[in-house]
Amino acid sequence: FPVTIAAICNLLHMVGEDHNAHLFVIQTQRRDELKQFLAERGIGTAIHYPAIVPDLKPYLTKGDFQSARNLTNHGLSLPLNPYLKVEELGFVIDSVCKFFR
């Protein structure tokens, strides 16, 4: 997944050495369009970070928080679980690539 996804222009996969791979979150300026495109193909996605904590009423805090805002506005979780078949994974990858062509 990461190698193929990395080949798509303007798409970031957020991973680090301590990544535990329970979510596969990408970032794209076209997040909502991609989400709809994948849904039309039966591919479930999720927006796990719809708001940043400093914007939530109990924690209201003034500040820029640009990294958090970028993730909130552009982050999309793709399917990731140990039961995905190779064909299903290929379908997700091909669909994401098709969207960006």
TIGU-646789 format. One record per residue (C-alpha): x, y, z. Coordinates in pm, whole numbers. Layout:
@xx:X yy:Y zz:Z
...
//
This chain:
@xx:0 yy:0 zz:0
@xx:248 yy:272 zz:105
@xx:478 yy:223 zz:-195
@xx:195 yy:241 zz:-447
@xx:21 yy:528 zz:-270
@xx:348 yy:722 zz:-252
@xx:367 yy:714 zz:-631
@xx:46 yy:919 zz:-663
@xx:114 yy:1290 zz:-696
@xx:-17 yy:1533 zz:-434
@xx:-101 yy:1254 zz:-189
@xx:69 yy:1216 zz:146
@xx:69 yy:904 zz:359
@xx:135 yy:982 zz:720
@xx:369 yy:718 zz:855
@xx:665 yy:716 zz:1085
@xx:892 yy:468 zz:1255
@xx:645 yy:427 zz:1541
@xx:339 yy:377 zz:1319
@xx:123 yy:87 zz:1438
@xx:-84 yy:62 zz:1117
@xx:-429 yy:60 zz:1273
@xx:-530 yy:345 zz:1040
@xx:-414 yy:424 zz:687
@xx:-462 yy:799 zz:667
@xx:-375 yy:992 zz:354
@xx:-393 yy:1365 zz:293
@xx:-521 yy:1529 zz:-21
@xx:-664 yy:1868 zz:-108
@xx:-944 yy:1674 zz:-284
@xx:-1042 yy:1465 zz:19
@xx:-1420 yy:1504 zz:-11
@xx:-1419 yy:1433 zz:-385
@xx:-1205 yy:1123 zz:-331
@xx:-1430 yy:1003 zz:-48
@xx:-1735 yy:1030 zz:-276
@xx:-1555 yy:864 zz:-569
@xx:-1453 yy:568 zz:-354
@xx:-1800 yy:539 zz:-198
@xx:-1949 yy:511 zz:-547
@xx:-1723 yy:207 zz:-595
@xx:-1826 yy:49 zz:-266
@xx:-1505 yy:142 zz:-85
@xx:-1560 yy:263 zz:269
@xx:-1346 yy:546 zz:402
@xx:-1356 yy:754 zz:718
@xx:-1271 yy:1098 zz:841
@xx:-1129 yy:1020 zz:1183
@xx:-1037 yy:1376 zz:1273
@xx:-1339 yy:1596 zz:1185
@xx:-1239 yy:1871 zz:1430
@xx:-930 yy:1964 zz:1624
@xx:-941 yy:1952 zz:2002
@xx:-880 yy:2328 zz:2051
@xx:-1199 yy:2397 zz:1852
@xx:-1417 yy:2172 zz:2069
@xx:-1630 yy:2363 zz:2318
@xx:-1485 yy:2206 zz:2637
@xx:-1128 yy:2275 zz:2520
@xx:-1158 yy:2604 zz:2331
@xx:-811 yy:2742 zz:2279
@xx:-694 yy:3026 zz:2056
@xx:-410 yy:2946 zz:1822
@xx:-316 yy:2852 zz:1469
@xx:-264 yy:2473 zz:1506
@xx:-190 yy:2453 zz:1132
@xx:-76 yy:2088 zz:1128
@xx:-389 yy:1975 zz:1308
@xx:-610 yy:2186 zz:1082
@xx:-445 yy:2037 zz:772
@xx:-521 yy:1686 zz:893
@xx:-878 yy:1782 zz:981
@xx:-936 yy:1934 zz:638
@xx:-742 yy:1690 zz:421
@xx:-710 yy:1357 zz:607
@xx:-895 yy:1048 zz:482
@xx:-864 yy:696 zz:620
@xx:-854 yy:421 zz:360
@xx:-953 yy:61 zz:435
@xx:-697 yy:-121 zz:647
@xx:-747 yy:-452 zz:822
@xx:-576 yy:-791 zz:832
@xx:-865 yy:-953 zz:643
@xx:-834 yy:-751 zz:322
@xx:-772 yy:-985 zz:32
@xx:-501 yy:-902 zz:-220
@xx:-771 yy:-842 zz:-483
@xx:-955 yy:-600 zz:-252
@xx:-636 yy:-412 zz:-174
@xx:-561 yy:-392 zz:-545
@xx:-910 yy:-256 zz:-611
@xx:-861 yy:19 zz:-351
@xx:-519 yy:112 zz:-492
@xx:-643 yy:107 zz:-851
@xx:-946 yy:319 zz:-757
@xx:-734 yy:582 zz:-579
@xx:-494 yy:592 zz:-875
@xx:-784 yy:622 zz:-1120
@xx:-924 yy:916 zz:-925
@xx:-598 yy:1109 zz:-954
@xx:-544 yy:1045 zz:-1325
//
